[in-house]
Amino acid sequence: MARRARIVLLAADGLRNDAIAQRVGVGRVQVGCWRTRYAEGGLASISKDRPRGGRPRTVDAGEIVRLTTQSKPEAATQWSSRRLAAKVGVSDTSVLRVWEKHGLKPHRVRGFKVSRDPKFVEKLEDIVGLYMAPPEHALVLCCDEKSQVQALDRTQPGLPLKKGRAQTMTHDYKRNGTTTLFAALNVLDGQVIGQCQQRHTHAEWLKFLK
């Protein structure tokens, strides 16, 4: 209290903030603060401290995860760290830490297709159950097909990989039509069985499965 009163008295004598700070042994910012407080509220304003803001708000990671995954901000497609930080009352750095810890990347979006099959969920449960807990002595294969694969050949043979030089190939190529790739993944050991066919009909598909 004595230091604050001395600041006010020296200010009344016409001293500048830097001179008052040097005499009292405080910073210029603090001198300016107490001079402003006295000018606004008189002696009572420097006799006690203003109420403090309290402890910083604790970061609620669960709330951040819930808002990120189950809601969208107004007029936007996904949350930004600053917008979500303002929503929950924490710093954007805190939001980024929670996102990193939980593997959340709101800026990345992947497309998907929704099946219109009314029995889709039932079929999905059967397939996932087969992968997760296959019957004893069962062979589980995940099969798929890729049609219209370009069959290309280079116009000139390339040079092999050597020490200090990468493998090379010509930029030009010639087309040999298209082919269809059928493949099956052995879920147990990761082995892939592949086969190419000229046509893409149910006959070739059944032939591959057999």
C-alpha positions as semicolon CSV with decimal commas, in nm:
position;residue;x (nm);y (nm);z (nm)
1;M;0,000;0,000;0,000
2;A;0,287;0,240;0,083
3;R;0,447;0,179;-0,256
4;R;0,120;0,253;-0,436
5;A;0,071;0,575;-0,237
6;R;0,426;0,685;-0,317
7;I;0,361;0,628;-0,688
8;V;0,052;0,850;-0,667
9;L;0,235;1,124;-0,474
10;L;0,527;1,132;-0,714
11;A;0,282;1,147;-1,004
12;A;0,112;1,443;-0,836
13;D;0,454;1,614;-0,824
14;G;0,467;1,590;-1,204
15;L;0,722;1,307;-1,247
16;R;0,702;1,088;-1,553
17;N;0,639;0,713;-1,533
18;D;1,000;0,615;-1,605
19;A;1,131;0,848;-1,330
20;I;0,873;0,715;-1,080
21;A;0,959;0,356;-1,170
22;Q;1,329;0,422;-1,110
23;R;1,268;0,582;-0,769
24;V;1,016;0,329;-0,640
25;G;1,187;0,025;-0,790
26;V;0,902;-0,110;-1,004
27;G;0,831;-0,135;-1,373
28;R;0,683;0,143;-1,587
29;V;0,379;-0,069;-1,667
30;Q;0,301;-0,109;-1,297
31;V;0,338;0,266;-1,242
32;G;0,097;0,338;-1,525
33;C;-0,150;0,084;-1,389
34;W;-0,166;0,241;-1,041
35;R;-0,186;0,594;-1,180
36;T;-0,482;0,491;-1,395
37;R;-0,650;0,314;-1,103
38;Y;-0,615;0,624;-0,884
39;A;-0,744;0,854;-1,160
40;E;-1,051;0,636;-1,208
41;G;-1,142;0,556;-0,845
42;G;-0,941;0,769;-0,609
43;L;-0,770;0,644;-0,292
44;A;-1,013;0,354;-0,246
45;S;-0,913;0,204;-0,581
46;I;-0,548;0,156;-0,478
47;S;-0,618;0,034;-0,125
48;K;-0,710;-0,318;-0,232
49;D;-0,645;-0,559;-0,516
50;R;-0,901;-0,634;-0,782
51;P;-1,056;-0,982;-0,766
52;R;-0,852;-1,240;-0,954
53;G;-0,987;-1,444;-1,239
54;G;-0,946;-1,773;-1,051
55;R;-0,794;-2,097;-1,174
56;P;-0,783;-2,160;-1,549
57;R;-1,059;-2,377;-1,681
58;T;-0,970;-2,746;-1,685
59;V;-0,956;-2,903;-2,030
60;D;-1,241;-3,153;-2,069
61;A;-1,099;-3,395;-2,324
62;G;-1,424;-3,594;-2,335
63;E;-1,624;-3,285;-2,424
64;I;-1,377;-3,189;-2,698
65;V;-1,391;-3,539;-2,847
66;R;-1,772;-3,546;-2,828
67;L;-1,814;-3,210;-3,001
68;T;-1,556;-3,298;-3,266
69;T;-1,711;-3,632;-3,356
70;Q;-2,081;-3,571;-3,295
71;S;-2,150;-3,209;-3,389
72;K;-2,073;-2,945;-3,649
73;P;-2,018;-2,571;-3,603
74;E;-2,265;-2,326;-3,748
75;A;-2,203;-2,243;-4,116
76;A;-1,908;-2,484;-4,140
77;T;-1,849;-2,848;-4,231
78;Q;-1,605;-2,930;-3,949
79;W;-1,449;-2,777;-3,640
80;S;-1,129;-2,577;-3,649
81;S;-0,910;-2,578;-3,339
82;R;-0,971;-2,207;-3,273
83;R;-1,347;-2,228;-3,315
84;L;-1,376;-2,531;-3,089
85;A;-1,143;-2,369;-2,835
86;A;-1,372;-2,065;-2,818
87;K;-1,670;-2,298;-2,778
88;V;-1,534;-2,485;-2,476
89;G;-1,331;-2,199;-2,326
90;V;-0,976;-2,332;-2,361
91;S;-0,678;-2,253;-2,583
92;D;-0,656;-2,386;-2,938
93;T;-0,330;-2,556;-2,835
94;S;-0,525;-2,760;-2,580
95;V;-0,772;-2,867;-2,848
96;L;-0,487;-2,971;-3,079
97;R;-0,333;-3,182;-2,800
98;V;-0,662;-3,366;-2,745
99;W;-0,704;-3,425;-3,119
100;E;-0,351;-3,563;-3,147
101;K;-0,393;-3,789;-2,843
102;H;-0,719;-3,937;-2,978
103;G;-0,608;-3,953;-3,343
104;L;-0,870;-3,702;-3,463
105;K;-0,816;-3,512;-3,790
106;P;-1,133;-3,309;-3,863
107;H;-0,978;-3,148;-4,173
108;R;-0,956;-3,487;-4,347
109;V;-1,269;-3,635;-4,506
110;R;-1,310;-3,966;-4,690
111;G;-1,600;-4,062;-4,911
112;F;-1,812;-4,373;-4,869
113;K;-2,118;-4,539;-5,020
114;V;-2,423;-4,647;-4,825
115;S;-2,572;-4,982;-4,922
116;R;-2,945;-4,988;-5,000
117;D;-2,965;-5,360;-4,927
118;P;-3,226;-5,402;-4,649
119;K;-3,024;-5,697;-4,516
120;F;-2,693;-5,511;-4,525
121;V;-2,643;-5,503;-4,145
122;E;-2,725;-5,873;-4,115
123;K;-2,477;-5,962;-4,389
124;L;-2,215;-5,731;-4,243
125;E;-2,238;-5,897;-3,902
126;D;-2,197;-6,240;-4,062
127;I;-1,887;-6,136;-4,256
128;V;-1,720;-5,949;-3,971
129;G;-1,797;-6,239;-3,737
130;L;-1,636;-6,477;-3,984
131;Y;-1,320;-6,264;-3,994
132;M;-1,302;-6,215;-3,618
133;A;-1,387;-6,571;-3,515
134;P;-1,362;-6,816;-3,807
135;P;-1,481;-7,174;-3,754
136;E;-1,219;-7,433;-3,671
137;H;-1,027;-7,565;-3,977
138;A;-1,198;-7,303;-4,199
139;L;-1,020;-7,111;-4,478
140;V;-1,140;-6,751;-4,491
141;L;-1,065;-6,559;-4,812
142;C;-1,146;-6,197;-4,888
143;C;-1,207;-6,173;-5,264
144;D;-1,244;-5,878;-5,498
145;E;-1,211;-5,785;-5,863
146;K;-1,072;-5,493;-6,061
147;S;-1,184;-5,451;-6,419
148;Q;-1,051;-5,231;-6,700
149;V;-0,689;-5,260;-6,591
150;Q;-0,461;-5,112;-6,857
151;A;-0,212;-5,367;-6,993
152;L;0,092;-5,159;-7,090
153;D;0,438;-5,237;-7,227
154;R;0,734;-5,001;-7,247
155;T;0,864;-4,927;-7,596
156;Q;1,226;-4,987;-7,490
157;P;1,379;-5,203;-7,217
158;G;1,489;-5,013;-6,908
159;L;1,822;-5,015;-6,730
160;P;1,855;-5,215;-6,405
161;L;1,922;-5,069;-6,064
162;K;2,292;-5,019;-5,987
163;K;2,495;-4,861;-5,711
164;G;2,460;-4,485;-5,737
165;R;2,193;-4,506;-6,009
166;A;1,820;-4,565;-5,992
167;Q;1,638;-4,810;-6,216
168;T;1,526;-4,641;-6,538
169;M;1,241;-4,691;-6,783
170;T;1,119;-4,512;-7,092
171;H;0,839;-4,261;-7,070
172;D;0,669;-4,398;-7,382
173;Y;0,451;-4,709;-7,371
174;K;0,219;-4,909;-7,594
175;R;-0,129;-5,028;-7,506
176;N;-0,224;-5,396;-7,509
177;G;-0,591;-5,353;-7,428
178;T;-0,740;-5,411;-7,085
179;T;-0,757;-5,702;-6,845
180;T;-0,947;-5,792;-6,529
181;L;-0,767;-5,872;-6,206
182;F;-0,922;-6,117;-5,961
183;A;-0,760;-6,143;-5,619
184;A;-0,815;-6,323;-5,289
185;L;-0,659;-6,243;-4,953
186;N;-0,601;-6,523;-4,705
187;V;-0,711;-6,356;-4,383
188;L;-0,509;-6,597;-4,168
189;D;-0,160;-6,549;-4,314
190;G;-0,198;-6,245;-4,543
191;Q;-0,115;-6,437;-4,862
192;V;-0,265;-6,286;-5,181
193;I;-0,374;-6,507;-5,469
194;G;-0,415;-6,319;-5,799
195;Q;-0,524;-6,404;-6,150
196;C;-0,587;-6,198;-6,466
197;Q;-0,863;-6,277;-6,716
198;Q;-0,943;-6,118;-7,052
199;R;-1,315;-6,101;-6,983
200;H;-1,518;-5,978;-6,692
201;T;-1,825;-6,198;-6,653
202;H;-1,969;-6,424;-6,386
203;A;-1,808;-6,722;-6,560
204;E;-1,455;-6,587;-6,502
205;W;-1,545;-6,493;-6,146
206;L;-1,674;-6,841;-6,064
207;K;-1,371;-6,996;-6,234
208;F;-1,139;-6,794;-6,010
209;L;-1,330;-6,886;-5,696
210;K;-1,308;-7,254;-5,778
